Amino acid sequence: MEFKNTKEALIKTLKNFRQMLPAILGVVMLVSLSLSLIPKSFYTKIFTGNNIFDPLLGAAIGSISAGNPIISYIIGGELLEQGVSLIAVTAFILSWVTVGIVQLPAESMMLGKKFAITRNAISFISSIIIAFLVMFTLSLI
């Protein structure tokens, strides 16, 4: 009896995956394209050192860029070495990993439009707040 339920669940899962595969491939291709088109030097030119504007800009760029955590640490280190402020890099990395404007269509299709937009908005705002909290915490040390 349980094997029948498991088999039915597996068949449904495979059908859903087959339907979502084009959207998933599209997202992967868009993310790869954005990573290859935007040079690292672009980021150092736009951050001015302003502790109010830079985290907003960092979160906005990270939201559009979208990537995985492993790459974000490398890019974050590169940005810090090139003189970008820690608050901007923190907001950038957090939104890079948690906000996904590029993935929004696929996420909306899989989880619902309202959920996807709400999750992305909360993640965007949280990345800015956490960037300020990181700077505040480091100033206490």
SERO-4910 file (N, C-alpha, C, O; in steps of 0.05 Angstrom, whole numbers):
BEGIN
 pado doro    nc1    nc2    nc3   cac1   cac2   cac3    cc1    cc2    cc3    oc1    oc2    oc3
  Met    A     17    -24      0      0      0      0     17     25      0     12     44    -15
  Glu    A     38     26     17     56     49     19     72     52     -7     78     74    -15
  Phe    A     79     30    -19     95     31    -44     78     45    -66     89     60    -82
  Lys    A     52     39    -66     35     52    -87     34     82    -83     35     97   -102
  Asn    A     32     91    -58     31    120    -52     58    133    -59     59    155    -70
  Thr    A     79    119    -53    106    129    -60    109    131    -90    120    151   -100
  Lys    A    100    111   -104    102    111   -133     86    134   -146     95    147   -164
  Glu    A     62    138   -135     45    160   -145     58    188   -139     58    205   -156
  Ala    A     69    190   -116     83    215   -109    107    220   -127    112    243   -135
  Leu    A    122    199   -132    145    202   -150    137    210   -178    149    227   -190
  Ile    A    115    198   -188    105    205   -215     96    234   -216    102    248   -235
  Lys    A     82    243   -195     73    271   -194     97    290   -193     97    311   -206
  Thr    A    117    283   -177    140    300   -174    155    302   -201    164    324   -208
  Leu    A    158    280   -215    172    280   -241    156    297   -261    169    311   -277
  Lys    A    130    296   -261    114    312   -279    117    342   -273    120    358   -291
  Asn    A    116    349   -247    120    377   -239    148    387   -246    151    409   -256
  Phe    A    168    370   -242    195    377   -249    198    382   -279    211    401   -288
  Arg    A    186    365   -295    187    368   -324    174    394   -333    183    407   -351
  Gln    A    152    402   -319    139    427   -326    156    451   -318    155    472   -331
  Met    A    170    449   -296    186    472   -286    214    473   -298    227    494   -296
  Leu    A    223    452   -311    250    452   -322    256    475   -340    278    486   -338
  Pro    A    239    483   -359    246    506   -376    250    532   -360    268    547   -366
  Ala    A    234    536   -339    237    560   -323    263    559   -307    277    579   -304
  Ile    A    269    536   -296    294    533   -281    318    537   -299    337    551   -291
  Leu    A    318    525   -323    340    529   -341    343    558   -349    365    569   -352
  Gly    A    321    572   -353    321    600   -360    334    617   -338    349    635   -344
  Val    A    327    611   -314    338    626   -291    368    621   -289    384    640   -286
  Val    A    377    596   -292    405    590   -291    420    605   -313    442    615   -309
  Met    A    409    605   -337    422    618   -359    423    649   -355    444    661   -361
  Leu    A    402    661   -344    402    690   -339    423    697   -317    437    717   -320
  Val    A    424    681   -297    444    687   -275    472    684   -286    489    701   -281
  Ser    A    477    664   -302    504    660   -313    511    683   -332    534    693   -332
  Leu    A    491    692   -347    496    715   -365    503    740   -350    521    754   -357
  Ser    A    487    746   -329    493    770   -314    520    769   -300    533    789   -298
  Leu    A    528    745   -290    554    742   -278    577    747   -297    597    758   -290
  Ser    A    573    739   -322    595    742   -341    595    770   -354    616    778   -363
  Leu    A    573    784   -355    572    810   -368    580    833   -350    590    853   -360
  Ile    A    577    830   -324    583    852   -306    611    847   -294    615    829   -278
  Pro    A    631    864   -302    658    860   -291    659    869   -262    644    885   -253
  Lys    A    678    857   -248    682    864   -219    689    893   -215    681    905   -195
  Ser    A    703    905   -234    711    933   -231    687    953   -232    689    975   -222
  Phe    A    665    944   -243    640    960   -244    631    968   -216    623    991   -211
  Tyr    A    633    949   -198    623    953   -171    639    974   -156    628    990   -141
  Thr    A    665    974   -159    682    993   -145    678   1021   -155    684   1040   -140
  Lys    A    669   1025   -179    665   1052   -190    639   1065   -179    638   1089   -178
  Ile    A    620   1049   -172    594   1061   -164    590   1065   -134    572   1080   -126
  Phe    A    606   1051   -118    604   1055    -89    620   1079    -81    644   1080    -86
  Thr    A    607   1099    -68    620   1124    -61    631   1126    -33    646   1144    -27
  Gly    A    625   1107    -16    634   1108     12    613   1120     30    618   1123     54
  Asn    A    590   1127     20    568   1138     35    554   1116     51    544   1097     39
  Asn    A    553   1118     78    542   1096     94    512   1094     93    500   1075    103
  Ile    A    498   1113     80    469   1111     77    463   1100     49    446   1083     45
  Phe    A    476   1112     29    470   1105      1    482   1078     -7    469   1063    -22
  Asp    A    507   1073      1    520   1048     -7    506   1022      0    504   1005    -17
  Pro    A    495   1019     24    480    994     30    455    991     13    448    969      4
  Leu    A    442   1013      7    418   1012    -11    427   1003    -39    414    986    -51
  Leu    A    448   1015    -48    458   1009    -75    469    980    -75    464    965    -95
  Gly    A    483    972    -54    493    945    -53    471    924    -53    473    904    -67
  Ala    A    450    930    -38    427    911    -37    413    910    -64    404    889    -73
  Ala    A    410    933    -77    397    934   -103    413    918   -124    402    903   -139
  Ile    A    439    922   -125    456    908   -144    457    879   -138    455    862   -156
  Gly    A    459    872   -113    459    844   -105    433    830   -112    433    806   -119
  Ser    A    411    844   -110    385    833   -117    383    826   -146    371    806   -154
  Ile    A    394    843   -162    393    838   -191    414    818   -200    409    801   -218
  Ser    A    437    818   -187    459    800   -195    453    771   -189    457    754   -206
  Ala    A    444    765   -165    437    738   -156    459    718   -161    470    715   -183
  Gly    A    466    704   -140    486    683   -142    486    665   -119    468    665   -102
  Asn    A    506    648   -117    507    629    -95    526    638    -73    544    655    -79
  Pro    A    524    628    -49    540    638    -26    570    635    -30    585    653    -22
  Ile    A    579    613    -42    608    608    -45    620    631    -61    641    641    -54
  Ile    A    608    638    -83    618    659   -101    617    686    -87    634    703    -90
  Ser    A    596    690    -71    592    716    -58    615    722    -39    623    746    -36
  Tyr    A    626    702    -25    649    707     -7    673    716    -22    688    734    -14
  Ile    A    677    704    -45    700    711    -62    697    740    -72    715    756    -71
  Ile    A    673    746    -83    668    773    -93    669    793    -71    680    815    -74
  Gly    A    658    786    -47    659    804    -24    687    811    -17    694    834    -11
  Gly    A    705    791    -16    733    796    -10    746    813    -30    762    831    -24
  Glu    A    740    809    -56    751    825    -77    742    854    -75    758    873    -78
  Leu    A    716    858    -69    706    885    -65    719    900    -42    725    923    -44
  Leu    A    722    886    -20    735    898      3    764    905     -3    773    927      5
  Glu    A    778    888    -18    806    894    -26    807    919    -44    827    933    -44
  Gln    A    786    924    -59    786    946    -78    775    972    -65    772    992    -79
  Gly    A    769    971    -39    762    995    -25    732    999    -21    724   1021    -11
  Val    A    715    980    -28    687    983    -23    681    979      7    693    962     19
  Ser    A    664    996     18    659    994     47    646    968     55    632    955     40
  Leu    A    652    960     80    641    935     91    610    935     92    598    915     87
  Ile    A    598    958     98    569    959     99    557    954     71    536    941     69
  Ala    A    570    964     50    560    960     23    564    931     15    546    919      3
  Val    A    586    920     22    592    892     15    573    873     30    564    853     18
  Thr    A    568    879     55    550    862     71    522    862     58    510    841     55
  Ala    A    512    886     52    485    888     40    485    874     13    466    860      6
  Phe    A    506    877     -3    509    864    -29    508    834    -26    492    821    -40
  Ile    A    524    823     -8    526    794     -5    499    782      4    490    762     -6
  Leu    A    487    795     24    462    785     34    440    785     13    425    766     10
  Ser    A    438    807     -2    417    808    -22    424    790    -46    407    779    -59
  Trp    A    450    787    -52    460    770    -73    449    741    -69    440    728    -88
  Val    A    450    733    -44    442    705    -37    412    702    -32    401    682    -39
  Thr    A    400    722    -19    372    719    -10    351    731    -28    328    721    -29
  Val    A    358    751    -44    338    764    -62    344    754    -90    367    752    -98
  Gly    A    323    749   -105    328    739   -132    308    751   -152    288    739   -159
  Ile    A    315    775   -162    298    787   -182    298    770   -207    277    767   -220
  Val    A    321    760   -214    323    743   -238    306    718   -235    294    709   -255
  Gln    A    306    707   -211    291    682   -207    261    686   -200    246    667   -198
  Leu    A    253    711   -199    226    717   -190    204    704   -208    185    693   -197
  Pro    A    207    704   -234    186    690   -250    183    660   -243    161    650   -241
  Ala    A    206    647   -240    205    618   -234    194    614   -206    178    596   -201
  Glu    A    203    631   -187    194    628   -159    164    634   -158    149    620   -143
  Ser    A    154    653   -173    125    660   -173    109    636   -184     88    630   -174
  Met    A    120    623   -205    106    601   -217    105    577   -197     84    563   -196
  Met    A    126    573   -183    127    550   -165    114    554   -138    101    536   -127
  Leu    A    117    579   -127    107    584   -100     85    604    -98     73    608    -76
  Gly    A     78    617   -120     57    637   -119     69    665   -120     90    671   -108
  Lys    A     56    683   -135     66    710   -139     68    726   -113     88    739   -108
  Lys    A     47    725    -97     46    740    -72     69    732    -54     82    748    -42
  Phe    A     72    706    -51     93    696    -33    121    704    -44    137    714    -28
  Ala    A    125    701    -69    152    707    -81    158    737    -77    181    744    -70
  Ile    A    139    754    -83    144    783    -80    149    790    -51    167    806    -44
  Thr    A    132    780    -33    135    785     -4    162    776      6    176    790     21
  Arg    A    170    751     -1    195    740      8    219    757     -2    237    763     13
  Asn    A    218    765    -27    239    781    -38    241    809    -25    262    819    -20
  Ala    A    218    821    -20    217    848     -7    228    846     21    244    863     30
  Ile    A    220    826     36    230    823     64    260    817     63    274    828     80
  Ser    A    269    801     45    298    795     43    314    820     36    336    824     46
  Phe    A    303    836     18    317    861     10    320    880     34    342    890     39
  Ile    A    298    885     48    298    903     71    316    891     93    331    906    106
  Ser    A    314    865     97    331    852    118    361    854    112    377    858    130
  Ser    A    368    853     86    396    855     79    407    882     86    431    884     95
  Ile    A    391    903     83    400    930     90    402    933    121    422    943    131
  Ile    A    382    923    135    382    925    164    405    909    176    419    919    194
  Ile    A    410    885    166    432    869    176    459    882    170    477    880    187
  Ala    A    461    895    147    487    909    141    492    931    162    515    934    171
  Phe    A    471    946    169    475    967    190    481    954    217    498    964    232
  Leu    A    468    932    223    473    918    249    502    907    250    514    908    271
  Val    A    512    897    228    540    887    227    559    910    233    577    907    248
  Met    A    554    933    220    572    956    225    570    966    254    590    973    266
  Phe    A    546    966    265    542    974    292    556    955    311    570    963    330
  Thr    A    553    929    306    566    909    323    597    911    322    610    909    342
  Leu    A    607    915    298    636    918    295    647    944    308    669    945    317
  Ser    A    630    965    309    639    989    322    641    986    353    655   1001    366
  Leu    A    627    966    364    628    961    393    653    945    400    661    945    423
  Ile    A    665    932    381    688    915    387    713    932    388    735    921    392
***
